[in-house]
């Protein structure tokens, strides 16, 4: 998905993932050649192409940094793969082939993981290699009808970055949690910091209902009893949302998640929570600490429900319908739920990454 957002201006020379199923889908969409399937811990400089990359993009596993995860942070087995990745970056730098730009993407839990120490460690890793770095929180709902805030680091070693940075944080890309994380940094790291300045995106013209399949092939509608069970799991607030949608007299689609809440006696209870604001909730895989998303369709006073389809999840990630997905539903959901939204990557590329490279337009990534 990162590659889909970077093309056609960037040429991909190397890609890596340890997951065999995801690698198979990558090859179906992008062909054979540059993808190396395997644990990044086993890669070395000799495995990389003999070029100086203009851009390195990495989206390392989020489970240990997620607010829904176990909180292991960069010490965890999964999110800790940042460090073997960074050892490859160090090897490139020491070999005289320092990447021009290094971009990282992860969940916003990175800002507070271990009291901000993981955030500091990432900024320090950039600074130790001579990079100036800034971060932005970009919510995908600016571009697609999915609420998906993610943290993006962009570090630059050389280049004319002054025109692309501003003196102060902006309300749009630098929310309070990011500013606090920055303020906790030691002064030496704050001196390496940049507040990147991105233009606001155009107004999104898609709603959740616009991306819904009328006849999905990989999921079935729930029985009336299954839908009634979901409705029975709702609090009064969410039942009122259903009642309002019924009274609207039009077809309305909302996204629903089941979450564990506390009842009036402070006991854990599972609740079904729905939103009808034309935006889906953040796609998450079960490994990320949440359930699969359910759609609630209200029309002519009736309520129907079903799991969101694989193709619908791909559309919510900004992928075209020509993008090939796994045949199995769970694999398709896992693929998209782990991804980065295509149109967010494209906005970053057009308004920051490419301008950082100056007049050159065809770049090695």
CORCORFEN-V814587 format. One record per residue. SS is DSSP state (A for helix, B for strand, O for the rest). D_FIRST is the distance of its C-alpha to the first C-alpha in Angstrom with 2 decimals. Layout:
SS/D_FIRST
SS/D_FIRST
This chain:
O/0.00
A/3.79
A/5.27
A/4.93
A/6.36
A/8.71
O/10.11
O/12.96
O/14.76
B/13.44
B/14.24
O/12.57
O/15.58
O/14.56
B/11.95
B/13.11
B/12.80
O/15.99
O/15.03
A/16.45
A/14.99
A/11.32
A/12.36
A/14.05
A/11.20
A/9.25
A/12.60
A/13.17
A/10.37
A/10.77
O/14.28
O/16.33
O/17.30
O/15.34
B/13.87
B/16.46
B/16.52
O/18.76
O/19.71
A/19.02
A/22.62
A/23.89
O/22.29
O/24.49
A/24.80
A/26.06
A/22.74
O/20.98
O/21.49
O/24.57
O/23.10
O/22.84
O/19.21
O/18.84
B/15.70
B/14.48
B/11.36
B/11.57
B/10.47
O/13.56
O/14.79
O/16.12
O/18.87
O/21.71
O/20.91
O/20.33
O/23.41
O/23.40
O/23.44
O/26.47
O/26.38
O/26.46
A/24.19
A/23.58
A/26.44
O/24.62
O/23.65
O/19.91
O/19.24
O/21.91
A/19.65
A/19.19
A/22.58
A/22.16
A/19.04
A/21.34
A/24.09
A/22.07
A/21.73
A/25.47
A/26.23
A/24.59
A/26.58
A/29.76
O/29.30
O/29.35
O/25.72
O/24.38
O/20.89
O/21.34
B/18.58
B/17.03
B/14.31
B/13.84
B/12.15
B/13.97
O/16.09
A/19.11
A/21.43
A/21.12
A/23.55
O/26.33
A/25.78
A/29.17
A/30.68
A/28.29
A/28.97
A/25.41
A/24.31
A/27.31
A/26.49
A/23.09
A/24.80
A/27.64
A/25.48
A/24.30
A/27.89
A/29.46
O/27.65
O/28.73
O/25.63
B/25.93
B/23.20
B/22.33
B/20.06
B/18.92
B/18.17
B/15.90
B/16.00
A/13.34
A/16.41
A/17.26
O/14.56
O/14.07
O/16.76
B/15.46
O/17.13
O/14.63
B/16.09
B/14.41
B/16.07
B/14.90
B/17.24
B/17.70
B/20.55
B/22.39
O/25.23
O/26.89
O/26.66
O/27.84
O/26.08
A/29.08
A/28.29
A/24.82
B/26.25
B/28.87
O/31.77
O/30.90
O/28.13
O/27.00
O/27.03
O/23.71
O/21.46
O/23.88
O/25.18
A/28.19
A/26.52
A/24.86
A/28.21
A/30.05
A/27.85
A/28.52
A/32.22
O/32.52
O/31.53
O/34.53
A/35.85
A/34.84
A/31.14
A/31.51
O/32.83
O/29.54
B/27.61
O/26.17
B/25.53
B/22.78
O/23.57
O/20.86
O/22.04
O/21.72
O/19.26
O/20.94
O/21.98
O/19.52
O/21.02
O/19.32
O/20.86
A/19.92
A/22.53
A/20.97
A/17.97
O/20.29
O/21.22
O/24.99
O/25.27
O/22.42
O/23.06
O/21.55
O/23.33
O/26.94
B/28.73
O/30.62
O/34.37
A/36.49
A/37.51
A/33.97
A/33.26
A/36.61
A/35.77
A/32.68
A/34.91
A/37.52
O/35.11
O/34.66
O/36.59
A/38.82
A/36.28
A/33.65
A/36.39
A/37.38
A/33.90
A/34.28
A/37.79
A/36.72
A/34.06
A/36.77
A/39.12
O/36.79
O/37.63
O/34.19
O/31.07
B/28.99
B/25.81
B/24.92
B/22.73
B/24.67
B/24.32
B/27.15
B/28.06
B/31.00
B/33.41
B/37.05
O/39.94
O/43.15
O/44.52
O/41.48
O/40.56
B/36.94
B/36.13
B/33.07
B/32.25
B/30.14
B/28.71
B/27.51
B/26.27
O/27.06
O/25.67
O/23.19
O/20.29
B/18.81
O/18.99
O/16.14
O/14.41
O/15.64
O/16.23
A/19.91
A/19.33
A/18.40
O/21.86
O/21.69
O/22.13
O/20.07
O/20.27
B/23.09
B/23.70
B/27.21
B/28.46
B/31.81
B/33.81
O/37.57
O/38.31
B/36.55
B/33.66
B/31.29
B/28.44
B/25.76
B/22.53
O/19.41
O/18.11
A/14.97
A/14.24
A/15.07
A/12.60
A/9.77
A/11.54
A/11.79
O/8.08
O/8.49
O/7.48
O/10.62
O/13.18
O/13.09
O/9.89
O/11.75
O/11.91
O/14.38
O/17.89
O/18.86
A/18.19
A/17.92
A/15.36
A/13.12
A/13.77
A/13.20
A/9.76
A/8.62
A/11.12
O/9.86
O/6.34
O/5.98
O/6.70
A/5.55
A/9.30
A/10.13
A/8.41
A/10.22
A/13.32
A/13.44
A/13.11
A/15.74
A/18.10
A/18.08
A/16.39
A/17.81
A/21.11
A/21.52
O/21.68
O/24.51
O/25.40
O/23.19
O/20.42
O/19.09
B/17.91
B/17.11
O/14.09
